[in-house]
Amino acid sequence: MNLQRPGTVDEYAEWNAQALRRQPVSRRSMLKAAGGIVVARFGAAGAAFAAAGGVAGPAGVVVSGRHLSFVPGADGLLQPAMAISAQLASKTGTLPRGLRAFVEVGTAPGQYGQRHEADIQHLVGRYAIAGGPASSQYYLKTTMTGLRAGTLYHYRVRLSDGTVSGDAHFTAAPATGVPRPFTFTAFADVGTNVAPAGGPWPAGVFDDNAYLPTDPVAGLDPHPAITQTNRMATQKPVFTLLAGDICYADPDGSGLPADNTAITKAPRGRNRFNPYVWDVFLDQIEPQAASTPWMFATGNHDMEALYGDHGYGGHIKRLDMPGNGPHGCPSVYRFVYGNVGVISVDANELSYEVQTNTGYSGGAQLRWLEETLQKWRQGTLAETVDFVVAFFHHCAYSTANNHASDGGVRDRLDPLFSRYQVDLVVQGHNHLLERTDPIRFGRRSKAAPDGSTIRPADDGVTYLCVGSGGRPRYPFRPAPGVAAPAPPGITPAGPQLLPEGQRYRGYRAPGGENTTENIVNGYVWSKDGTAVNASGYLTGTRVPEAVDWSQVRYDDYAFIAVDVVPARKGQRTTFTIRTLADALPGSAQPYTEIDRITLERTAGRSRLAALGRPA
């Protein structure tokens, strides 16, 4: 394969596999290539293990990075089960022969009446170029079955040498019917505030630490990714959604072949990659994810060409993707919690901006997506699912400067979401927070400022970009001009002549900003003019657009908490979205609520009698 010609992630992975078959690499040479990383990684994992209450046995192996995931059936209804994955790290980089792992489960600490043997999976990563990344990582995976709905469980991991993790707990999903009120949280573009051990790595390459002096939290919070993750726990969520760009093991984010020979800047046609960033990330989220299911979508920085399955082969080992989506789309799935249906969409497959994975499903993802929406709005689950949430990475609607809106995502998803009355779309990619007014078939239906009540059955879909999870922030658009042109025939006037400013509860513009909903110098990615860019991957072109739907804008770190109040059939059920941001200067609070809206439906009445685009 000619790597100078842009290809797909699968082509890159297959080229690497063929090259390795011609030139096999022994485990010893792999461990030598990993060098001091193995030793340093064991030290970091051991610290996390001890901090979580673990006690090591004689084998020199520790357990860290525990994280839970739901186990939905084919239709999305949750099974009486919970999946768990965790990392196994050793002093030598290998596991003792015959080592076994178990997860012990009970209803109180120290009273573990069930035992489930875990599968130990070896994830090997080796790139067929001199100096390319090499890794040998181990993960245990099992499913805790036979759970009683709504019951609190405690669990721990035990290895056959006597190593035992600290206690963790979770609550099984509620039974069908009318569940109690619950809260879930969401964010995206998280990354880590600690680089993998065994560096040194320049700041901002394999961690988030490239914050600018102009960042409002500079000097106040040196680790926003850790802060946002920890603050979500204060909301006591029943699950957390992460809408792509999970840990940034690939900081370049275009799905190109892995190359660690030039850390400060990737050569053309290559991406830097360090698989041990995953270990840091899983340790970072363990205090929350060991007790609360985390459900992941994939972003452009999650296309890892070191592995197969469209670059998601590593995710299959490290995470617990439910696997009830279309064949060949590992990160596409659905689940139902209470009266909320949630769909993970792979926006990489739809993107016009980064086209390395575009179209890999041959239309299967969109066919499955429509089938799911039909079942939830017209089929047997129409009386169970009141609210539908879709989460994915690239934005269908955003006015941010760096990535803005992706036409491939918008053109394919907006018509489906409008027809089937999707309530909320959670997006990432742009490192900031932005909420739209409700949109139906590409048009704003009404203004929905802070405190509004929205009726999605009539008003349309709310799109919320929450790429504010910790990665260094992005700006909104500058003033209209050469760098940010207005569409042909549009003449900016009044505030539209100014650079795009923030817009949220309590914001006081310093002056010289456009703080209205109306932005004339936004843009959307188009497939027209697709070409190879300077980095060596296929990308589309930016088409200027004027928008009137940008209701809330915040360019620092935040997450959303969604409070759901189910109801009996025929009664009012609500879905309140709270945006919780870094504490504003002088507030003396752990965080500041900067926006709140409530979506409202009639419980059990989401069935659609007829579908179609309004005239």
N, C-alpha and C positions, 0 to 999 in steps of 0.2 A: 504493500500500500504506500502511495506517495503522501506522506504526512503534510506536504505543502499544499495539497488540495483539501479544501474544507470537506469534512465528512460528518457522519453522525457519531454520537457517543458510542453506539454499538459497534460501529466500524473501528473506532479507535481501540475499544476494548478487545475486539477480535484480533486486530493487528498485534497488540501486546501479547495476547495469549499464544499466537502463532510464533512470535519471536522467542518467547520463553520455551516453547516446545523444541525449538531448534537449539536452544542454549539453556538447558535446565539449570536451576539454581538450587543448591542444597540448603537444608534448614540451617546448617552451621554458617554458611556464607550469608544467609539472610540475617541471622542474629548478629553476625559481625558487622553487617551493613548498618543495622539499627544502633550498634555501638552502645554508648552510654545512655541512650534513650531508655533501654530496657531497665537498667538499674535505677535511673531517676524516676521512671514511671512507677516502679514498684514502691519507691519511697512515697510518692504522692498518693498512690492508691492505699498504701498502708496507713497514711495519716487520715484519709477519709474514712477508712474502715474502722480505725480506732475511735475517731470522733463520733461515729454512729453506734458505738458500743460493741464493736466486734472483738472477738478473742481469737488469736491465731493458733493453729495447730503446728505440728512439727514439719509439715510438707513445704513450708515457705510460700504459701499461696494465700492471698486475701481476696475478699469480695467487696466490690464497690460499684457505684453507679447504678443502683437498683432503680428500676422504673416500671410502672404499671401501665397496662392498656386494657381497654374493654375488649370483650369477645362477642361481637355481634353475629347473629345468624345470617343466612343469605338475604333475608328481607330487611336486615338492619336491627331487628329486635335483639336486645341484649340477652345473652345466655347467662345462666347462674354460674358464672365463672369469671376469673380475672387472670390475664396473662402477666407474667413477670419476666424481665430480662435483667441481667447484671453482668458485670465484667469480672473476669478472673485474672489477676496479675500475680506473677511469680518473680522470685529473685533471679531466676535463670532465663526467663523468657519462654520456657516450656513448662508443661504440666507433668507431674509424676505419672508414670504408667499406672493405669487402673484407678485413678482418682475419680470419685463419683460425687455428685452434688444432689442435694435434696432441698425442697422448700417445705417447711413444717408450718401448719396452719391451725389456729384455734380461736376461741372466742375471748381469751384473756392472755395477758403476758405470762409466759411460762407454762401455759396449758395448751399445748399444741397436739391436738388429737388426730390430725390428718398429716400424711406425708406424701409428697409428690416428687418423684425422681425427675431431675432436670436433664435435658439434653445439653451436652457441652459441645459447642460449635467453634471450630477453628477458622478464623478469617485471615487468610494469607493475602498480602498485597506486595507485589514486586513489580517494578517497572523495568522494561528491557532497554534501558539506557544507562550508561555509566553515571553514577551519582544520583540516579532516580530514587524515589521513595521506596523503602522496604519496610514491611511490618508483619508482625505475627501477633495476633490478638485473639483472645478467647472470651466467649460469652456463654453464659448458661441461660437456658430458656425453658419455661414450663408453663402450664396452665393450671391454676387452682380451680378445681371443679366442685360441684355439689354444694354451692353456696346458697344460703337462704336470703331472699330479697330483703334489702334494707338492714341487714345485720352487720354489726361491727366485727371485724376480724383482725387478729394479730398474726404476724408471721415472722419467720426468720429463715435464713439460708444456712444449711449445715453441709460441710464437706466430710468425706469419709475419713479424713485424718483427724477429725475433731474440731476443725476450724468452724466457728459459728459467728454469724453476723449479729448485730444488735437487733432489737425488736422494732418492727414497723407495723402500721395498722392501716386499714382501709375499710370503707363501708360499701357493701355490695349494692348494686343498682336496685331501685325500688321495683315493686311488682307493677304490672299493668293495672290500669284503673286511674284514679285521681291521685297522683303523688303530692307530697307536700311541696311547698315552695322551695326552690333551689337556686343556686348561683353557679355560673361557670365563668371562666376568665379566658382571655385570648390576647396574643401579641404575635410579633414576627420579627425576623432579622435580629436575632439575639446575640449569638456568638459567645465568646468567653473574655473575661478580664484577666485571665492568667494564661500565659503561653505554655505549650507543652514542655515538660522537663527535658533536659538534655540539649538545650540550645547552645549558644545564645542565638535568639532570633531578634531581628530588629522590631521595635515596637510597631504595632499596627499591621503586621503581616499575618502571624498566626494567633493574634489576639485582637481585641477591639481598641487597644490603647493608642489611638491616633486622634484623640480629642483635641480640638483646636482651642486656643486661648479665648476665642470669641464665644465658645459654648457657655451658655448661662450657668451650667452646673460645674464648670471648670473651677477647681479649687474647693468645691463643696462636696462633690461626689466623684471619686476617681474610678468607680466601677459601676456604671449604670446597669449593665446586664445583670450583675448579681443583685443589685438593689431591686430592680423591677421583678425579678423572679421571687425574691424573698417577700416583697410587698404583696404579691398575689396571694400568698398564704393567709394574709390577714382577712381575706374575703371568704375563706373557707369554701373554696370552689369544689364542686363534685367532679369536675374535669377541667382540663386546660387545653386549648387549641393553640398550636404554633403553626402559623401560616407560611412556612417555608423560610429558607436560609437559616438553618438550624444552628450549626456550630462554626461554619466557615473553615473547615479543613481545606477547602479549595477557595482561597481568597480572591481568585480572579473571576470565577463564576460564569464560565462559558462552555464548560463540558469538554475542553480540549485535553490532549494527552498530558499526563502528569510529569512534572519536571522540577526537581529541587536543586538543579545545578546553579541557578541564579536566583537567590532568594529575594533580593531587593526588587527585581523586575523580571517577569516571565519572558522568555524569548517568544518571538512571534510564532503563533500556532501551538503554544503550550500554555498550561496552567500550573502554577505552583500548587503543591499538595503535601499535606502532613497528616496522615491518618490518626496520629496520636492526639490531635485536637479533640477528636471524639471522646477520648478518655477524660480529658479535662472537662468537657461539657457535661458528660453524664455524671461526673462527680459534683459538678456545680449545681445541677438540678435535683440531685438525690434527696436533699432534705424535704422537697415538695413532692417529687415524682414517685418516691417510694411509698407515699400514702395517697396520692391523687393521680388518677389516670391522666397521662399526657398523650394527646393524639396529634400526629404530625402530618402536614402536607409538605410537598417538596418544592423548593425554589431553584433558581439558576445556580446558586452556590452549592446545591446538593446533587448536581450531576457530576459524579465522580468516575471519570473514564478509566480508572484503575480496575474497576469492577464491571461486570456485565449487567444485563437487565436494565438497559438504558442508563447505566450509571448508578442504579439503585441497589446493586447487589450487596454492597456493604450495609445499606439500610435494612435489608432483609435479615441480615445476621444480627445487627446491633439493636434494632427496634422490633416492635410487634405490629406490623401492618396487618389489619384484619383479614385481607385477602378475599373479601366478598365483592370486589369490583370486577370490571371487565378483564378477561384473560389478557395477560401480558402488560398490565398496568398496575404495578405493585403498590403505588401510593394513592390509588383511587379506591375509595370505599365509602360505606355508609353505616350509620348507627342511629338508633333512636333512644333518647333518654327522656323519660317522662312523656311530655307532649311536644318535644322538640326533636325534629329530624335533622341530622348533620351529615353533610356530604363533603368529603375531601376530593378536590379536583386537582389534576396535574396541569397547571398552567404552562409548564415548559412545553407541553405537547401542542399548545395553541398559540405560542408567542410568535409575533412578527419581529420583536426586538432582538431576541437571542434565539436563533433558529437551529441550534445544534440538535435539539430533540423534537423539533416541530414535526407533527404529523406521524409520529412513530406508531400510533395505534391504528392507523388506516380508517379513522372514523369510529372505532369501537367505543372510545371514551364518551363521545357525544351521544351515541345511540343508547349506551347504558345510562347516561345521565338523564336523558328524556324518559327512559323506561322507569327510572327511580322516581322522578317527579310525577309521572302519571300514576304510579302506585300510591304515592303519598297524597295526591290531590284528587284522584278519581277512583282508586282501587280500594282494597280491603283495609288499608291503614289510614284512609282519609278521615275517619272519625277519631283516630288516635293521635295523629300528627297535626297539631295546630300551627306551629311555627316551623319554618324550614330555614336552616342556616347553611350556606355554602362557604367553604374557606379554601383559599388558594393563594398563590404568590403574586404574580404579575397583576398590576391594577387594570381593571376595566375602566375605572374612572379615578383620575387624580390629576392635580395641577402642579405637582412637584417639578423641580427643574431637571433632576437627573434622569428619571425614567418616565414620569408622567403616565399617560394612558397607553395601553397596548391594544391596538386595533384588532389583532387576532383573537384576543381574549374577549374584547367587547362584542365584536361582530357575531361570535358564536354563542356567547353566554347570555347577553342581554335579552335577545328574543325569547330564549327558553325560560329565563328567570321571570320575565314579564308575563309570559303566557301562564306559567304555573305558580305565580304569586309567591316567589321566594321572598322571605321577609328581610333577612340580613345577609350581606356578603362581607366576609372578613378577608382583607387583602394585606400584602406586605410590599416588599421590593423597594418602595420609597421610604427612606429612613426618617419618618416623621409621622404625624397623625393628621388625618383628614377625613371628615365625614361629609357625605353628599346629602342634599335634599332627596326625598323619594323620587325615583326615576322609573318611568314606564316607557318601554320601547324607545329608549334613547333620549327621552325628553323629561325635564323636571315637571312634576305634577303640581307641586306647591312648595312654598318656603316652609322649612321646619326648623326654626331656631331652637336654641337651648330651652328645654322645658316643654317642648311640643309633644302632642299625642299624634301618632301616625296610625292610620288604618290601612295596612298593606293591601288588603283585598280591593280597596278603592284607589289608594294613593301610589302604590308601587314599591319598588325595592330600594332599601337603604344600603349604600356601599360605604364601607369604612376601612380606610387604610390605617393599619396599626403596626407599621414597620418601625416602630419607636421602641423596640425591645432592648436596645443597648448598643447597637452598632453606631459609629459616629454619624451624627445627623446630616441630613441634606437640606439645602435651602429651597424655598419656593422660587418662582420665576422672577427674573430681574425685570426692569422696566421694558416696555416694548421697544424693539430696536433690531439691529442686525442679529444679535445673539438670541433674541426671543421675538421673532416676527409675528405680527398679527395676520390673520387669514386675508387673502385678497379681497378687496372691497370693504374691509373693516377699517375705520378710522378711529383710533383711541381718542377718548375725550374725558375730561374731568379726572376722577380717581384712576381711570384706566391708563392714564399716562404714567402712573407711578409703579414702582416694583411691587410685586405681590407681598402683602403683609399677613401676619397672623390674625386669627379671628376666633376668639373663644371667650367664655365667661371670665370676666375680670380683666381682660386684656385692655391695656391703655396704650394705643399706638404712640410712639415717640414723635410721629409726624413724618410726612414724606412716604407714606405707605398706602397701598390700595387695600383697604380692609373690607371691601364689599364682596358680594357673591360673584360679581361679574368680572371675569378675567378674559381679556381678548387675546392674550398671547400664550395660551396653553398649546399643547400639541398631543397628537396621537400617533403611535407607530403604525406605518402602513407597509404592506408587502411589496407595493410598487417600488421599483428601484432597488430591490434587494441586491446586495453585493458583499464581497469580502472586505471587512474593515481592517484597520491597521493591526489589530490583535490577531487576525487570522481566522475569524469565524463569520458566518453569514448573518447579516443584519438588514433590517428594512430601513425605511426613511421616516423622518419626522414630518408630519403634516400639521401646520398650525390650525388651531381651532379656538373659537370663542365659546366660553361656557358660562352658565348662570347657576350651576348646581353646587358650587363649593361653599358649603355652609359653615364648617368648623375647620380651622387650621391651627396646628401647634407643631413647632419644629424642634421639640426636644423629646424627652423619654417618657413613655406612658404605656398603659395597658387598658383594656376594657374589662369591666365586670358586668355580667348580664344577670339580672334578677328575674326569674320566671315564676309566675304565680298561676299554676294550673287551676282549672275550675271544672265543675260538672257540666255535662252537655247542656248547651243553651245559655250558659252564663258567661260573663265577661272574664277572659283570661288575658294576662298582661305579660310583657316582655320588656323590661326596662334596661336600657344600655347606659351605663355610667362610665365616663372616661376619667381615669385617675392618673394624674401626671405627677412628675417630680414636684416636691414641695416648692411652691413659689417663694421667692426671697421674702423673708420677714414673716412668713405664715406660722413658723414654729410648729408645723404639722408634719407627719411622716409622708403625706402626699396631699395633693389638692384636687378636688373634683372640678373639672373645667367644662363639663358638658353632660347633659342627661336628656334622654328622650324615652318615650314609652310607646311601644307598639301594642296594638289592641286588636283582639279577635274575639269571636264568639266560639266558645269551646265546642268541639265536635262538629263544627259547621264549616270546615275548610274544603269540603268536597266541591269540586268545580263541575257544574252541569254542562257547560260548553266552553270551548277554548277558541281563541282566535284573537288576532290583532284588531283593536278597535279602529273604526274608520277615522 
